[in-house]
Amino acid sequence: MAALRDPFHRIDVHASSRRVRVLAGDEVIADTDRAVLLFETGLPPVAYVARADVRVPVASVEGKRTFCPYKGEAGYWTVGGVDEAAWSYDYPRPEATGIAGRLAFDPSKVTVEIG
């Protein structure tokens, strides 16, 4: 059975030239000026970063998956030794295809600066 979706809930994905930096403490773990920003009804913007712009090791968290009726199924990642610091959608729903394969970071575990 498909998850119910609110017809007034929106997802917008836009390429951005704004600088995005992700830090674990004082260590820069990602830095880019080619992030994609996802705007979702009722939530703050989320920066999605290409894996090539991550400066530290990234490892998949085995068995950890969640489902969003607006974006699809997410997998989780340990980044620079920070457990479940990031998530990604390898095969997002059609309205979110711009985030495919990119990493978003949990602001409760790392610092995300969107310039």
N, C-alpha and C positions, 0 to 999 in steps of 0.2 A: 504494500500500500504506500502510495506517495505521501510525503509530508505536506500538510496544508500550508499554503502560502498566502500571505496578506497581499491583496491586489494593490495596496497603497505603499507597500514597502519597495524601495528602490535600491538598486546597485548601479553605481556609475564608476567606471574605470578610466583613468586618464594618465597618459604619459606625462612626466614632469621633468623639468630641468632644475628644480629646486634641489639643493644639496641635502642628502640624507646621510646621517652618521648614526651608527649603532655602537654603543659602548658597554662593556662589562667592566664595571669599576672605572679605571682610567684607561683601559685597553680598548683601542678602536678595533672593533671586530668586523665592521662593514663601513664603507664610505663610497658614495656614488652621487652622480648628478644625472642619472638616467633611471631613477626609480619610477614605479608606477604607483599612483595613489588611488585607493579604493574608497569611495564615499558610499556609506550605507545609512539608510534612514535611521535616525535616532542614535547614531554612534559617531565617535570622532573619526577623522580620516586615518587610514592605515596605509603605511608605505610598504610596498612589496619590492624587494631587492633581488636582482639577478644573482644567482649563486656565484658567478664569476667575480662579483664585487665583494664577496665575503673573504676576509683576510685570514681566517683561522679555520681549523678543521671542523667539518660538519658531518655528523653521523645520524642516521635514521634511528628513531626510537621504535624498536620492534613492537608491533601489536597495538600501538597507540594511534587510534583513528577516531575522528568525530565527523558528524554530518551536519551541514547547514543547508536548509531548504533553498537558500538563495545562491550559495556559492558551490555546494557539492561536498565531496568527501575530502577531509584534510588529514595529512600525515604530519607527524611531529618530529623535531630535530633537536639534537644536542649540538650546541654551537660553542666552540672554544671552551669546552668543559662545563658549560651551563646547561643542565638538564632541561629538556623541553623548552628551550629558549625561543624556538621558532616553529612555525607551521607552514605548510604549503599545500596547494591544490594542484596536483598534476593534471587532472582532467576536470576542470571546473565546469559549471553550468554555462550555457551559451552567453548569458549576459555578463559573465565574469572571465571570459577567455583571456583577457589581457594580463591576468595574474598567474597564468599557467606556469608551473615550475619555479616560480619566484618564492622567496622567503619573506614572511612577515614575522615580526618579533614581538614577544610578550613584554609589554612595558612594566610589568610587575617583576620581571627578572633581569632586564637590561634597560639601558637608557636609549630611547629613540629620539633623535633630534631631526626635525624637518625644518630646514632653513627657509 
